[in-house]
Amino acid sequence: QVQLVESGGGLVQPGGSLRLSCAASGNIFRLYAMGWYRQAPGKQRELVATISSGSDTVYADSAKGRFTISRDNAKNLVTLQMNSLKPEDTAVYYCNALLGVVPTAYWGQGTQVTVSS
């Protein structure tokens, strides 16, 4: 079994920062891309950022210039540094990892990020 455990969500004022972390544990074999998605109330889940095993990154337009994704392959850890947060960033943020001999997507339980004054 594989588990993705997220941490770092919370309440922050507009313009503030948060750092999300996600650690993969269990039967980890061939960890490919890791990433973050988010889902706001009444909206579909959307990509925020992904990072490959070689540290190639992809960002949603809404995240470019404000968010930074990074990973520690030795620890099976991915982090998302979020700066200049806006109310529209409010959502549940989900960690995602693609791993296995047959690449399979796994999801974390989600962590709430609320940006409000």
C-alpha positions as CSV (number, residue, x, y, z in Angstrom):
1,Q,0.0,0.0,0.0
2,V,1.0,3.6,-0.6
3,Q,0.1,6.5,1.5
4,L,0.4,10.2,0.8
5,V,0.3,12.4,3.9
6,E,-0.2,16.1,3.4
7,S,0.5,18.9,5.9
8,G,0.8,22.7,6.0
9,G,-2.7,24.0,5.1
10,G,-4.5,26.6,7.1
11,L,-5.9,30.1,7.2
12,V,-3.8,33.0,5.9
13,Q,-4.5,36.6,5.0
14,P,-4.3,37.8,1.4
15,G,-0.7,38.4,0.4
16,G,0.5,35.8,2.9
17,S,2.4,32.6,2.4
18,L,1.9,28.9,3.1
19,R,4.1,25.9,2.6
20,L,2.4,22.5,1.8
21,S,4.3,19.2,2.2
22,C,3.4,15.7,1.1
23,A,5.3,12.6,2.1
24,A,4.8,9.3,0.3
25,S,5.3,6.1,2.3
26,G,4.7,2.4,2.0
27,N,5.5,0.3,-1.0
28,I,7.3,3.0,-3.0
29,F,8.7,1.7,-6.2
30,R,9.5,3.9,-9.2
31,L,8.2,7.2,-8.1
32,Y,7.6,9.3,-11.2
33,A,5.8,12.6,-11.1
34,M,4.5,14.3,-8.0
35,G,2.2,17.2,-7.9
36,W,-0.5,19.3,-6.3
37,Y,-4.1,19.8,-7.4
38,R,-6.8,21.8,-5.8
39,Q,-10.6,21.9,-5.7
40,A,-12.7,24.9,-4.7
41,P,-16.3,24.5,-3.7
42,G,-18.5,23.9,-6.7
43,K,-15.5,23.6,-9.1
44,Q,-13.6,20.8,-10.6
45,R,-10.3,19.6,-9.4
46,E,-7.5,21.4,-11.2
47,L,-3.8,21.2,-11.6
48,V,-1.6,23.6,-9.6
49,A,1.9,22.3,-10.3
50,T,3.7,19.0,-11.0
51,I,7.4,18.0,-10.8
52,S,9.0,15.0,-12.6
53,S,11.5,12.7,-11.1
54,G,14.1,14.8,-13.0
55,S,12.7,18.0,-11.5
56,D,11.0,19.3,-14.6
57,T,8.1,21.4,-13.5
58,V,4.7,22.4,-14.9
59,Y,2.6,25.2,-13.4
60,A,-0.9,26.3,-13.9
61,D,-1.1,29.9,-15.2
62,S,-2.6,31.0,-11.9
63,A,0.4,29.6,-10.0
64,K,3.2,30.9,-12.1
65,G,5.4,33.5,-10.4
66,R,3.8,32.9,-7.0
67,F,4.1,29.2,-6.3
68,T,7.2,27.0,-6.3
69,I,7.1,23.2,-6.3
70,S,10.1,21.1,-5.3
71,R,10.9,17.5,-4.3
72,D,13.3,15.5,-2.3
73,N,13.7,12.1,-4.0
74,A,15.6,10.6,-1.1
75,K,12.6,11.3,1.2
76,N,9.8,10.8,-1.3
77,L,8.7,14.3,-0.4
78,V,7.1,17.1,-2.4
79,T,6.5,20.6,-1.2
80,L,4.6,23.6,-2.6
81,Q,5.7,27.1,-1.5
82,M,2.8,29.5,-2.0
83,N,3.4,33.2,-1.8
84,S,1.3,36.2,-2.5
85,L,-1.8,34.2,-1.8
86,K,-5.2,35.5,-3.0
87,P,-8.7,34.7,-1.9
88,E,-9.2,32.8,-5.1
89,D,-6.5,30.3,-4.0
90,T,-8.9,29.1,-1.3
91,A,-9.5,25.4,-1.9
92,V,-8.7,21.9,-0.7
93,Y,-5.2,21.0,-2.0
94,Y,-4.5,17.4,-2.9
95,C,-1.1,15.8,-3.3
96,N,-0.7,13.4,-6.2
97,A,2.0,10.9,-7.0
98,L,2.5,8.6,-10.0
99,L,4.4,5.5,-9.2
100,G,4.7,1.7,-9.6
101,V,5.9,-0.8,-12.2
102,V,2.6,0.0,-13.9
103,P,2.3,3.7,-13.3
104,T,-0.6,4.4,-11.0
105,A,-1.9,7.6,-9.6
106,Y,-2.3,8.0,-5.8
107,W,-4.0,10.8,-3.9
108,G,-3.6,12.3,-0.5
109,Q,-6.6,13.1,1.7
110,G,-6.4,16.8,1.0
111,T,-5.6,19.8,3.1
112,Q,-7.6,23.0,3.4
113,V,-6.1,26.3,2.4
114,T,-8.2,29.4,3.2
115,V,-7.1,32.9,2.1
116,S,-9.2,35.5,3.9
117,S,-8.9,38.7,5.9
